[in-house]
């Protein structure tokens, strides 16, 4: 199934849109892996929903942003809260080590 997911940058913000699922990850990752440039924020406002593959992509993107002294994540698409809870990720999509083993 083809993906409707897209991304673009505006200033220091990476904006994602559509459904971020396995098909989207396969389509988007090669472009995103080449480098994000001076991006410091991740905007998920236009993301309709995500699955676990999408969460993995978003977590990796957020980690790369944090490495560049950024990492602000805005927006909460369908499925994000449940997946973050299941994988013990914080709202910034970082591993929440304080809840590990609880």
C-alpha positions as CSV (number, residue, x, y, z in Angstrom):
1,X,0.0,0.0,0.0
2,X,1.4,3.4,-0.9
3,X,2.0,6.0,1.7
4,X,0.4,9.4,1.9
5,X,3.0,10.7,4.4
6,X,5.0,13.8,3.5
7,X,7.6,16.0,5.2
8,X,9.0,19.5,4.7
9,X,11.1,21.9,6.7
10,X,10.1,25.4,7.7
11,X,12.9,27.3,9.4
12,X,14.1,25.0,12.2
13,X,11.0,22.8,12.2
14,X,10.5,19.5,10.5
15,X,6.8,19.1,9.7
16,X,5.4,15.7,9.0
17,X,1.9,15.0,7.6
18,X,-0.3,12.0,6.8
19,X,-0.2,8.5,8.2
20,X,3.2,7.5,9.6
21,X,3.1,3.8,9.3
22,X,5.4,1.1,8.0
23,X,4.8,2.1,4.4
24,X,5.6,5.7,5.2
25,X,8.8,4.8,7.1
26,X,10.0,2.8,4.1
27,X,9.3,5.8,1.8
28,X,10.5,8.6,4.0
29,X,13.5,7.2,5.8
30,X,16.0,7.3,2.9
31,X,15.3,11.0,2.5
32,X,15.3,11.8,6.2
33,X,18.4,9.8,6.9
34,X,20.5,12.0,4.5
35,X,20.4,14.8,7.0
36,X,17.9,17.1,8.6
37,X,20.0,20.3,8.4
38,X,19.5,22.9,11.2
39,X,16.2,21.3,12.4
40,X,15.4,21.7,16.1
41,X,11.7,21.0,16.3
42,X,9.4,18.2,15.2
43,X,5.8,19.2,14.3
44,X,3.3,16.3,14.2
45,X,0.2,18.5,14.1
46,X,-0.7,17.2,10.6
47,X,0.0,13.6,11.3
48,X,-3.2,11.6,11.2
49,X,-2.0,8.5,13.1
50,X,1.0,6.4,13.6
51,X,1.9,2.7,14.2
52,X,4.9,1.2,15.9
53,X,7.1,1.6,12.8
54,X,6.1,5.2,12.7
55,X,6.9,5.6,16.4
56,X,10.4,4.1,15.8
57,X,11.0,6.7,13.0
58,X,9.7,9.6,15.2
59,X,11.9,8.4,18.1
60,X,15.0,8.3,15.9
61,X,14.2,11.8,14.5
62,X,13.6,13.2,18.0
63,X,17.0,11.7,19.2
64,X,18.8,13.3,16.3
65,X,17.2,16.6,17.1
66,X,18.2,16.3,20.8
67,X,21.8,15.6,19.6
68,X,21.6,19.0,17.9
69,X,20.4,20.8,21.1
70,X,16.8,20.6,19.9
71,X,14.1,18.1,20.4
72,X,10.8,19.9,20.9
73,X,7.9,17.7,19.7
74,X,4.5,19.2,19.1
75,X,1.3,17.4,18.1
76,X,-0.3,14.2,19.3
77,X,-1.5,12.0,16.4
78,X,-3.9,9.1,17.0
79,X,-2.0,6.2,18.5
80,X,0.9,8.2,19.8
81,X,0.0,8.3,23.5
82,X,-0.8,4.5,23.6
83,X,2.5,3.6,21.8
84,X,4.5,5.9,24.0
85,X,3.1,4.3,27.1
86,X,3.7,0.8,25.7
87,X,7.3,1.6,24.9
88,X,7.9,3.8,27.9
89,X,8.7,6.9,25.9
90,X,8.3,10.4,27.3
91,X,6.3,13.0,25.4
92,X,9.5,14.2,23.8
93,X,9.9,10.6,22.4
94,X,12.9,9.9,24.6
95,X,13.2,6.6,26.6
96,X,11.9,7.2,30.0
97,X,14.5,5.4,32.0
98,X,13.0,6.4,35.3
99,X,10.0,4.2,34.7
100,X,12.0,1.2,33.6
101,X,11.6,-1.7,35.9
102,X,8.6,-0.2,37.6
